[in-house]
Amino acid sequence: MIKVLTELKDYVPVLQTLIWIIFFITIFLIFYKQIRDLFNVFKKRIEKGSSFKAGPFEVGEELRELDYAKPYKVEKTNLIGSDGKEREAHRTEIYKNNRGIFLTHIISPSKSPGQLFDIFIYLTRHNRKDFSDVESAEFFFGHMWGNKVFKQREKNGIIGISTSAYAPFLCTCCIKFTEGDEIQLDRYIDFEMKRVFET
């Protein structure tokens, strides 16, 4: 028995290598479609002469031509000119009036026939994730949704709704707080992030 184990010991490195090879082949086969699609995206961008970026998507050249606003920290009391102070006061007022709550959205290619994107619209809060003071949020998308109001409450730590659309649209949202106050938010549900999915 000891002799057999001694002989098998010599094959352990070979078995380990074989297991790793099988593992990588399995991963490749499972994610073959995604790997192929990613390769085709990179290939087409290179063929078009676009610069290559190993990130979620390549920013178009027309966007790269936009002026760049360099971030730098400055004390609120040292803002340049009265205009800077007024603008900062305006931003602060928006944060306050909204209670730090804003609408955001994510899109992905739609699985619904006749629709272009599936859309996930939800509330996000500046510097915190707590929505305990929010009673509900009423989302409204307009006549293409039958002018229906979609009332949503917190679910798994998020307040939002999903839908599908073939074109961008305006979303309005009435947020009702537990003590009775309300605020109105709006967001244009654009498809600009479709660049991520273009091949």
Rosetta silent file (secondary structure, phi, psi, omega in degrees, C-alpha in Angstrom):
SEQUENCE: MIKVLTELKDYVPVLQTLIWIIFFITIFLIFYKQIRDLFNVFKKRIEKGSSFKAGPFEVGEELRELDYAKPYKVEKTNLIGSDGKEREAHRTEIYKNNRGIFLTHIISPSKSPGQLFDIFIYLTRHNRKDFSDVESAEFFFGHMWGNKVFKQREKNGIIGISTSAYAPFLCTCCIKFTEGDEIQLDRYIDFEMKRVFET
SCORE:     score description
SCORE:     0.000 S_00000001
   1 L     0.000  -43.233  179.143    0.000    0.000    0.000 S_00000001
   2 H   -63.268  -38.632  179.992    2.857    2.351    0.938 S_00000001
   3 H   -63.728  -40.793  179.554    4.573    1.531   -2.338 S_00000001
   4 H   -64.197  -44.184  179.447    1.410    2.418   -4.302 S_00000001
   5 H   -63.934  -37.231  179.229    1.050    5.739   -2.469 S_00000001
   6 H   -64.698  -41.940  179.365    4.705    6.538   -3.100 S_00000001
   7 H   -67.076  -38.236  179.787    4.265    5.885   -6.812 S_00000001
   8 H   -67.985  -28.592 -179.117    1.063    8.012   -6.929 S_00000001
   9 H   -57.933  -33.256 -179.535    2.878   10.908   -5.230 S_00000001
  10 L   -68.822  -20.849 -178.035    4.881   11.439   -8.405 S_00000001
  11 L   -94.047   -5.196 -178.123    1.653   12.023  -10.343 S_00000001
  12 H   -57.899  -48.756  178.575    0.227   14.689   -7.997 S_00000001
  13 H   -59.025  -37.424  179.268    1.729   17.669   -9.929 S_00000001
  14 H   -66.234  -41.952  179.725    0.394   16.226  -13.184 S_00000001
  15 H   -65.102  -40.128  178.709   -3.071   15.770  -11.656 S_00000001
  16 H   -62.609  -44.659  178.610   -3.034   19.330  -10.294 S_00000001
  17 H   -61.835  -42.701 -179.606   -2.117   20.733  -13.705 S_00000001
  18 H   -62.721  -40.233  178.822   -4.821   18.620  -15.333 S_00000001
  19 H   -63.465  -42.847  179.345   -7.439   19.895  -12.854 S_00000001
  20 H   -64.389  -39.524  179.023   -6.487   23.526  -13.594 S_00000001
  21 H   -63.420  -44.591  179.291   -6.707   22.902  -17.346 S_00000001
  22 H   -63.397  -39.763  179.748  -10.157   21.331  -16.959 S_00000001
  23 H   -60.770  -49.021 -178.018  -11.236   24.257  -14.738 S_00000001
  24 H   -67.180  -36.915  177.254  -10.206   26.908  -17.300 S_00000001
  25 H   -64.321  -41.452  179.128  -11.765   24.985  -20.183 S_00000001
  26 H   -62.345  -46.126  178.151  -15.022   24.716  -18.196 S_00000001
  27 H   -59.478  -43.772 -179.983  -15.014   28.468  -17.445 S_00000001
  28 H   -61.576  -43.354 -179.392  -14.347   29.209  -21.113 S_00000001
  29 H   -67.277  -37.324  179.976  -17.213   26.993  -22.259 S_00000001
  30 H   -66.795  -42.025 -175.407  -19.628   28.511  -19.717 S_00000001
  31 L  -105.098   24.025 -176.372  -18.774   32.101  -20.670 S_00000001
  32 H   -57.400  -45.524 -177.877  -18.027   31.452  -24.350 S_00000001
  33 H   -61.661  -45.807  179.937  -20.808   33.740  -25.642 S_00000001
  34 H   -63.795  -41.337  179.215  -19.760   36.663  -23.419 S_00000001
  35 H   -64.467  -41.894  179.489  -16.079   36.225  -24.334 S_00000001
  36 H   -64.647  -45.104  179.490  -16.948   36.076  -28.041 S_00000001
  37 H   -62.269  -41.669  179.119  -19.162   39.178  -27.835 S_00000001
  38 H   -63.704  -42.130  178.340  -16.465   41.096  -25.957 S_00000001
  39 H   -62.231  -42.559  179.787  -13.856   40.086  -28.535 S_00000001
  40 H   -64.377  -37.541  176.987  -16.133   41.216  -31.395 S_00000001
  41 H   -60.875  -49.498 -179.702  -16.680   44.607  -29.714 S_00000001
  42 H   -62.083  -40.784 -178.493  -12.929   45.181  -29.408 S_00000001
  43 H   -62.953  -45.697 -178.453  -12.334   43.963  -32.953 S_00000001
  44 H   -66.813  -36.647  178.920  -14.935   46.294  -34.488 S_00000001
  45 H   -66.851  -38.998  178.266  -13.663   49.283  -32.538 S_00000001
  46 H   -66.718  -40.999  179.346  -10.123   48.647  -33.716 S_00000001
  47 H   -63.110  -32.530  179.515  -11.336   48.243  -37.321 S_00000001
  48 L   -80.477   -6.074  179.512  -13.128   51.606  -37.055 S_00000001
  49 L    85.849   10.507  179.560   -9.925   53.250  -35.879 S_00000001
  50 L   -74.190  151.682  175.322  -11.255   53.998  -32.404 S_00000001
  51 L   -69.218  150.497 -174.753   -8.852   54.156  -29.525 S_00000001
  52 L  -100.347  136.275  177.357   -8.908   51.017  -27.424 S_00000001
  53 L  -137.526  128.702  179.635   -9.769   50.991  -23.734 S_00000001
  54 L   -87.338   67.333  179.675   -9.911   47.937  -21.505 S_00000001
  55 L  -138.181 -169.853 -178.397  -12.906   49.133  -19.522 S_00000001
  56 L   -64.023  -30.638  175.187  -16.675   48.695  -19.605 S_00000001
  57 L  -161.951  164.258  179.526  -16.933   50.832  -22.737 S_00000001
  58 L   -96.326  125.046  177.326  -15.028   53.199  -24.968 S_00000001
  59 L   -70.941  130.412 -179.080  -15.890   56.861  -24.660 S_00000001
  60 L   -62.625  153.121 -178.586  -16.653   58.270  -28.096 S_00000001
  61 H   -61.591  -32.753 -179.705  -14.263   60.758  -29.626 S_00000001
  62 H   -65.258  -28.868  177.370  -16.977   63.438  -29.672 S_00000001
  63 H   -79.390  -30.553  178.198  -17.168   63.176  -25.890 S_00000001
  64 H   -67.379  -20.415 -179.237  -13.403   63.331  -25.524 S_00000001
  65 L   -80.399   -9.674  179.965  -13.510   66.737  -27.223 S_00000001
  66 L   -66.422  146.812  176.178  -15.562   68.230  -24.378 S_00000001
  67 L   -60.593  145.835 -177.117  -13.782   70.731  -22.122 S_00000001
  68 L  -102.434  126.955  176.493  -12.446   69.140  -18.943 S_00000001
  69 L   -96.012  105.824 -176.472  -13.405   70.532  -15.523 S_00000001
  70 L   -73.089  124.331  178.732  -10.470   69.682  -13.277 S_00000001
  71 L   -74.224  138.642  169.643  -11.573   68.681   -9.750 S_00000001
  72 L  -157.847  147.211 -174.909   -9.831   70.350   -6.833 S_00000001
  73 L   -84.968  135.558  177.922  -10.829   70.937   -3.248 S_00000001
  74 L  -141.779  142.389  178.294  -11.483   74.480   -2.062 S_00000001
  75 L   -66.378  140.776 -178.465  -12.928   75.780    1.173 S_00000001
  76 H   -58.235  -29.170 -178.702  -16.504   77.054    0.803 S_00000001
  77 H   -77.438  -11.928 -177.562  -15.424   80.362    2.310 S_00000001
  78 H  -112.805   24.474  178.859  -12.798   80.816   -0.421 S_00000001
  79 L   -61.858  142.107 -176.417  -14.977   80.284   -3.483 S_00000001
  80 L   -72.443  114.754  174.864  -13.859   82.375   -6.441 S_00000001
  81 H    73.571  165.014 -179.657  -16.150   85.402   -6.829 S_00000001
  82 H   -69.448  -29.987 -179.918  -19.708   85.945   -5.709 S_00000001
  83 H   -61.850  -41.357  177.531  -21.013   83.778   -8.562 S_00000001
  84 H   -61.376  -40.782  179.411  -19.234   80.738   -7.105 S_00000001
  85 H   -67.399  -38.895  178.620  -20.778   81.376   -3.699 S_00000001
  86 H   -66.541  -42.019  179.482  -24.253   81.752   -5.198 S_00000001
  87 H   -65.185  -40.328  178.676  -23.900   78.540   -7.177 S_00000001
  88 H   -65.435  -39.554  177.267  -22.702   76.652   -4.116 S_00000001
  89 H   -63.034  -37.901  178.896  -25.649   78.014   -2.123 S_00000001
  90 H   -64.675  -44.618  178.065  -27.957   76.849   -4.924 S_00000001
  91 H   -61.207  -45.490 -179.505  -26.494   73.328   -4.848 S_00000001
  92 H   -59.966  -39.210  179.451  -26.783   73.198   -1.063 S_00000001
  93 H   -65.141  -38.638  178.097  -30.435   74.260   -1.302 S_00000001
  94 H   -64.131  -46.950  176.449  -31.179   71.463   -3.786 S_00000001
  95 H   -54.424  -45.241 -177.479  -29.594   68.872   -1.480 S_00000001
  96 H   -66.226  -49.186 -178.242  -31.660   70.250    1.407 S_00000001
  97 H   -62.681  -35.021 -179.680  -34.971   70.460   -0.477 S_00000001
  98 L   -85.055   -5.115 -172.973  -34.509   66.927   -1.849 S_00000001
  99 L    56.005   31.045  178.631  -33.363   65.632    1.546 S_00000001
 100 L    74.489   11.394 -177.014  -30.404   64.282   -0.407 S_00000001
 101 E  -101.582  135.317  179.387  -32.634   62.007   -2.506 S_00000001
 102 E  -138.288  159.798  175.357  -32.284   61.774   -6.303 S_00000001
 103 E   -91.706  141.978  173.800  -33.552   59.587   -9.112 S_00000001
 104 E  -139.010  166.106  178.623  -31.159   57.386  -11.037 S_00000001
 105 E  -151.084  155.120  176.671  -31.544   54.702  -13.698 S_00000001
 106 E  -129.833  143.918  177.632  -29.781   51.773  -15.339 S_00000001
 107 E  -121.958  154.784  172.316  -30.578   50.226  -18.720 S_00000001
 108 E  -149.270  152.554 -179.318  -29.940   46.834  -20.282 S_00000001
 109 E   -51.159  134.544 -172.367  -30.993   45.324  -23.624 S_00000001
 110 L   -76.549  146.425  173.633  -34.649   44.404  -23.384 S_00000001
 111 L   -99.076   -1.270 -179.193  -36.007   40.883  -23.289 S_00000001
 112 L   -92.354  130.972  179.662  -39.485   42.194  -24.130 S_00000001
 113 L   -57.880  134.616  177.503  -40.574   42.040  -27.799 S_00000001
 114 L    83.973   -4.419 -179.950  -40.769   45.481  -29.434 S_00000001
 115 L  -108.780  150.538 -178.197  -38.782   47.196  -26.661 S_00000001
 116 L   -91.457  -44.165 -178.335  -35.213   48.450  -26.895 S_00000001
 117 E  -135.785  146.422  165.144  -34.135   48.519  -23.247 S_00000001
 118 E   -88.100  138.749 -171.705  -35.219   47.218  -19.870 S_00000001
 119 E  -126.889  136.641  177.980  -34.947   50.092  -17.394 S_00000001
 120 E  -119.695  112.798 -176.651  -34.455   50.129  -13.647 S_00000001
 121 E  -112.611  128.630 -176.577  -35.372   53.459  -12.009 S_00000001
 122 E  -153.742  167.944 -179.783  -34.745   53.937   -8.312 S_00000001
 123 E   -86.889  141.782  172.528  -33.952   56.395   -5.545 S_00000001
 124 E  -129.985  149.229 -175.490  -30.415   57.089   -4.431 S_00000001
 125 E  -122.189  135.116 -178.795  -29.410   59.179   -1.460 S_00000001
 126 L   -68.383  119.853  174.881  -26.392   61.436   -1.124 S_00000001
 127 L    66.415   10.912  173.615  -23.959   60.113    1.505 S_00000001
 128 L  -160.414  161.633 -177.544  -26.403   57.639    3.048 S_00000001
 129 L  -118.184    6.430 -174.744  -28.550   54.630    2.123 S_00000001
 130 L   -84.111  126.568  177.289  -31.295   54.937    4.732 S_00000001
 131 L  -118.684   25.705 -176.388  -34.876   55.398    3.475 S_00000001
 132 L   -64.262  -21.263  179.512  -36.624   54.856    6.818 S_00000001
 133 L   -89.968   -1.103 -179.006  -38.219   58.325    6.563 S_00000001
 134 E   -98.126  122.086  179.085  -39.729   57.583    3.132 S_00000001
 135 E   -80.117  -44.576  179.761  -43.272   56.210    3.169 S_00000001
 136 E  -165.773  166.043  174.479  -43.546   55.649   -0.591 S_00000001
 137 E  -130.943  129.913 -178.185  -42.486   56.872   -4.032 S_00000001
 138 E  -108.228  112.013 -178.116  -44.990   57.340   -6.861 S_00000001
 139 E   -93.561  139.997 -179.272  -43.477   56.938  -10.330 S_00000001
 140 E  -137.046  125.710 -175.979  -45.223   58.374  -13.400 S_00000001
 141 L  -112.256   -7.963  177.028  -44.162   57.739  -17.012 S_00000001
 142 L   102.654 -164.707 -169.744  -47.020   59.289  -18.996 S_00000001
 143 H   -66.997  -26.016  179.910  -49.553   58.203  -21.584 S_00000001
 144 H   -69.381  -12.312  174.774  -47.511   55.283  -22.973 S_00000001
 145 H  -113.686   24.995  177.238  -48.080   53.632  -19.605 S_00000001
 146 L    68.387   24.420 -178.385  -51.771   54.568  -19.532 S_00000001
 147 L    53.212   30.331 -178.614  -51.110   57.612  -17.310 S_00000001
 148 L   -85.086  143.224  174.333  -50.890   55.172  -14.421 S_00000001
 149 E   -96.416  125.802 -178.893  -49.177   56.094  -11.136 S_00000001
 150 E  -103.205  105.410 -177.372  -46.891   53.314   -9.865 S_00000001
 151 E   -89.719  125.163 -176.922  -46.649   53.477   -6.069 S_00000001
 152 E  -128.005  145.961  174.396  -43.593   51.747   -4.616 S_00000001
 153 L  -118.818  169.806 -178.518  -42.257   51.163   -1.114 S_00000001
 154 L   -60.544  133.731  179.098  -38.843   50.055    0.099 S_00000001
 155 E  -140.986  117.797 -177.931  -38.009   46.510   -0.860 S_00000001
 156 L    54.653   40.396  175.586  -34.688   44.896    0.066 S_00000001
 157 L    81.307    8.697 -178.631  -33.181   48.277    0.860 S_00000001
 158 E  -136.843  146.865  174.741  -34.208   49.947   -2.402 S_00000001
 159 L  -119.604  113.575 -177.346  -37.165   51.995   -3.601 S_00000001
 160 E  -172.471 -171.323 -177.046  -37.684   51.754   -7.330 S_00000001
 161 E  -153.647  155.084  175.909  -39.415   50.218  -10.313 S_00000001
 162 E  -119.965  152.865  178.227  -38.509   48.504  -13.573 S_00000001
 163 E  -156.378 -176.151  176.114  -40.051   48.878  -17.027 S_00000001
 164 E  -133.967  150.705 -179.474  -39.215   48.538  -20.723 S_00000001
 165 E  -155.168  155.108  176.851  -39.202   51.126  -23.496 S_00000001
 166 L  -101.736   -4.913 -179.634  -38.263   51.569  -27.150 S_00000001
 167 L  -153.187  156.435  178.005  -37.408   55.276  -26.742 S_00000001
 168 L   -61.197  159.022 -179.434  -36.277   57.692  -24.003 S_00000001
 169 E  -158.301  167.884  178.860  -38.936   59.343  -21.824 S_00000001
 170 E   -96.763  130.793  176.285  -39.430   61.616  -18.829 S_00000001
 171 E  -109.994  131.019  171.281  -40.057   60.085  -15.414 S_00000001
 172 E  -112.985  153.395 -176.153  -41.575   62.100  -12.572 S_00000001
 173 E  -145.085  125.927  175.858  -41.651   60.892   -9.004 S_00000001
 174 E  -102.176  116.296 -179.356  -43.571   62.079   -5.960 S_00000001
 175 E   -99.331  124.755 -179.566  -41.822   61.040   -2.762 S_00000001
 176 E  -108.778  126.306 -178.113  -44.005   60.895    0.343 S_00000001
 177 E   -94.323  158.957 -174.277  -42.341   60.988    3.748 S_00000001
 178 L   -61.951  -28.016 -179.040  -43.596   59.311    6.889 S_00000001
 179 L   -88.376    1.157  173.869  -44.337   62.641    8.615 S_00000001
 180 L   110.176  -14.225  178.869  -46.514   63.795    5.695 S_00000001
 181 L   -71.545  159.468  177.396  -44.168   65.975    3.614 S_00000001
 182 E  -136.564  150.212  169.292  -43.749   65.441   -0.146 S_00000001
 183 E  -134.646  152.908  178.849  -41.133   66.317   -2.757 S_00000001
 184 E  -111.343  127.858  175.835  -41.270   66.066   -6.542 S_00000001
 185 E  -120.804  158.819  173.577  -38.318   64.716   -8.527 S_00000001
 186 E  -145.932  155.691  178.095  -37.881   64.112  -12.241 S_00000001
 187 E  -151.984  134.061  174.298  -35.359   62.407  -14.479 S_00000001
 188 E   -81.427  118.280 -177.987  -35.039   62.080  -18.230 S_00000001
 189 E   -85.424   88.387 -177.133  -34.652   58.364  -18.893 S_00000001
 190 L   -89.331  168.029  178.921  -32.123   58.544  -21.693 S_00000001
 191 L  -112.067   25.044 -176.619  -30.446   55.711  -23.597 S_00000001
 192 H   -60.113  -30.186 -179.722  -26.969   57.275  -23.708 S_00000001
 193 H   -74.508    5.560  176.827  -25.456   54.242  -21.980 S_00000001
 194 H   -63.616  -17.473  176.788  -26.368   52.177  -25.024 S_00000001
 195 H   -56.021  -31.747  179.851  -22.714   52.726  -26.023 S_00000001
 196 H   -62.248  -34.586 -172.702  -21.914   49.947  -23.572 S_00000001
 197 L   -98.900   -7.082 -178.877  -23.997   47.466  -25.574 S_00000001
 198 L   -71.715  140.724  178.878  -23.152   48.582  -29.109 S_00000001
 199 L  -122.938    0.000    0.000  -21.034   46.156  -31.121 S_00000001
